Each structure stands twice: as C-alpha cells, then as structure tokens.
Amino acid sequence: MRIPRDAVRLRIYLGETAKHEGQPLYEAIVLAARRHHLAGATVLRGPLGFGHSSRLHTTKVLRLSEDLPLVIDIIDGPERIEAFLPVLEPMIGDRGLVTIEKIQVLRYGPNRECSGTSQSISE
C-alpha cells in the first residue's frame, strides 16, 4: 500500500470503557479502519488524563480508574480519511474528541518512500 507524502492524521480521544455494539469502541474503530483499507491505525493508552467532565483518570494505585484515556491515530491521504468520517461519526456519537491534522509522511513500510514528490523539510 502506498501513502501520500502529504497525508492526514485522524486522532480520536476516548475512554477505554466506551462500547459500540457490545465491543470496545477503540477496537470497533480500528477494525472499521482496516475494513476500509486505511494505511494504519494505532491505539495508545494514557496513564493520566481528563476530558470535558474534568474528571481525572489515572493509573495511580491510590486512585484506581477503570476508564483510562485512549488515543487512536489513523493516518492516510486526505480523501481516504474524509471518506472514513461518515463511518466513524455514528460510532463515536457524543463521546470523545476527534481531530484532523495535516502531516508529512517521511517513511512508510519497507519501501522507504512515500508516493508524491519529495520535498525538504525547510521548504
């Protein structure tokens, strides 16, 4: 699979206890991204965080939390990410935070090159 040099990162922040149709929401999102042949997705678990409720979620022993923060990063070309948003929106509902950032991919997989033109970082 090729990924354009000028790509987009879709970042989703949510709690680990969020569910979608009985399965963990983070798992449902990653599997949906895979079914839509997006370039890649990663779930990161945070040891500390808070969101719109300002409730602190932490892994500290004295303040056990069963709803630690998660971040899902999905990277691909802008058109492919835009096409995935209508799939993502009903899954997220009113939970979480979703952001999109423009990024430059310098390396993806064993080919070492990304599709598109090569530019220096200083340009």
N, C-alpha and C positions, 0 to 999 in steps of 0.2 A: 504494500500500500504506500502511496505517495502522500505527502502532506505539503501544502504550500509553505513557502518561507514566511510569508505574511499570513499568519494564522490568527485564531481567536481562542482564548481560554474562557470556557464557561465554568464558573465556580459557584458551587451550591453549598450553603452553610445550613446545617440542621442538627437536631438532636438524635442520638443513636436509638432512642426508643420509638421514633416515628415509624409508622407502618403504612403500607399500601397493599390492600387486598390480602392482609394476613401475613405478609413478609416484610422484613425490614426495608424501609423506604430507600436507604442507601443501596441496598442490593438490587432492588427493583429498578432504580435509576441506572446503575452500571449495566445490568443485563439488557435494559432497553437501548442504551447507547451501543452496546455490542451488536444487538439485532439490527440497528440502523447503520452498522458498519462505520462508526466513527473511529478516528485514528487511535484513541486511547482514553482510558479513564482510571483515576486513582482515588481511593478513599483514604483520608488521613484522619486519625483520631487525636483529638486535642486533650491534654491533661487539665486544662483550665479554660474557662470562657464564660461569657454571658451574652444574652441577646436582648430582644425587645422588652422582656419582662424584668430585666436587670437581676434575675436570679442567678447566683453564682453556681456553676457546675465545675466540680473539681475531683481529682483522684486522691486527694489527701485522705489519709486514714481516718482522721477525726471528723471529716465532713464527707462521708461516702455519698456519691452520686451515681444513680443508675441511668442518667441521661447525659452522658458526656458529649461535648461538641464534636461534630464531624464536618469535614470539608471534602467535597468531591470536586476534583479537577477533571475536566474533559476538554481535550484540545483537538481542533481540526480547522478546516477552512471556514471562512465566514458563512458561505452559503450552506454548508452542511450543518453547522451549528444552528443557524436560523431555521432550517428545516426540522431540526430536532425540538425546538422550543414548543410547538403545539403538542408534542408527545409529553414533554416534561411538565407543562403547566397544570394539567389535571392531576398529575401525580403529587405535585407539591401542594396544591391547594393554597390554604392560608398559612402554611408552615414554612419556616426557613427564609433564607435570603438568597437571591440569585443575582450574580453579576456577570458581565461580559467585558473582557479586556482584549485589546489588540496586542499581539505578541509577535516576535520574530523567532522562528524555529531555526536553530543553527545545526542541529543534528537529530535524525530520527532513524533508529534502527541501524542495521549493518551497512546500508548503502552510504552512510555518512553525508549524503547530500539531500537537500530538500528540493522539490520542484520549484520552479520560478528562478528569477535572476538572483545572482549573488551580489550582495552589497556589503560594504564595510560598515561597521557599527558607527563610525564617525559621520557617515552621510546623513 
